[in-house]
Amino acid sequence: MYKLENTKKHKNTLLSLAFAMLTVSGLAFAKSDVAVDGGKVYPVKNGKYTLYYQNSQDIKDFGFGREATKDEINAWNIDVMPDGTGLPKYDTKSGKPILDEDGNPKVAQGSVEWGEEVYDDKCASCHGEFGAGGKGYPTLAGGSKDSLKLQRLNPAHMNPNPQGPFKTIGSYWPYASTLFWYVQDSMPYTNPKSLSNSETYALVAYLLSVNGIKIDGKELDYEFVLNKDNFSKIKMPNEDGFYPTVDTPKNPKQGVENMREFFINAKAYGLGKRCMSDCIKEDVSSLIMKVKNDLSQDANQALSTKRDLPKTKDNQISSIGKIIYESKCAVCHGNDAIGAPVLGDKEEWKDVLEKGIDAVYNNALNGINAMPPKGGHMDISDEDLKKTVDYMIELSK
């Protein structure tokens, strides 16, 4: 790794011609229809929007299928808004409330203590203990709101910071509702949408606790129970750290307009005075740094066309199956928390092989349960994948 230092100091004294152009274009766009991302909206002419044809048919009813039932809609309508709209009050199955022993709807709720158990069972294998990360998946806990101001090796700073912003649930996410919705809709990775509403409340409570989030000024201890009634009391540290404001529940269209106004406003991209020449008055020698390592030899190397497999030592097992397993399969088949047959587990592979080798090949090629076809690596040939299966079976006897 080579460290490149500042070559010029960009502070408020520098402003490129692009900002001047943005100002002009921003004023021009403001007088015309503008898309939500700030782009120009052109009129449709002769059935075409710019170079592309647009469907101009007036179709009100397609007449396909049937209307979804209320329970079907409820089963999929699980999005949660920042104001708490959409949070489930009860545990449900197929869109209907689950009843308790007395025949009443079972209230959805979960404690921090239970959330830790669920996390250790379903989440820690990827996100690390206590959400500390380190296993190739996002770190969920730690960091601070102040760290979001850090810009790693930014040439605009006199002393660039080697650390970048530390974005976690506690330091970056503006709303706990997003956490609940994301966990329930997408987690755990190998079996999304499998968590009950109560399990999701418990997980959210635990993740908030390890991030030091407080409710009513109190830390979330093991006995704290989260549910729909007290969820609205959660205030995340970075709730006011995003702009423009897009959360406008009383008038959803206002959030869209806020985005539009932001993108066409040139001042949102930078402030300062125009300077086209001789902008730095002070001594620039302290701002110019040179690379101490000669990079020319590495940079000018001819491209390699070799496709040989890495050489192995004497008596070392080598096969295409081993290489594919270690590079593509071990992340799931090397971790018993994932649920896939673990390499070396004789009893588990014995059960798998009861179906016959052809059935095992078929599952590997076409997918089974949470495993996608070829484990998601469609670039592997059928023959090489079978060799990988053979390798795993051989080491699991």
ABEGO torsion letter per residue (X at the ends): XBBBBBABBBBAABBBAAAAAAAAAAAAAAABBBBAAGBBBBBBBGGBBEABBBBABBBABAGBEBBBBAAAAAAABABBBAAGBGBBABBBBGGBBBBBAAGBBBBBBBBAAAAAAAAAAAAAAAAEBGGAEGAGBBBABEEBAAAAABBBGBAABABBBABBBBBBAAAABABAAAAAAAAAAAOBAABBGABBAAAAAAAAAAAAAAAGBBBGGBBBBAABBBBAAAAAABBBAAAAABOBBABBAABAAAAAAAAAAAAABAAAAEBEBBBABGABABBAAAABBBBABBAAAAAABBBBABABBBBBBBGBBBBAAAAAAAAAAAAAAABAAAGBBBBGBAAAAAAAAAAEAAAAAAAAAAEBEABBBGGGBAABBAAAAAAAAAAAAAAAX
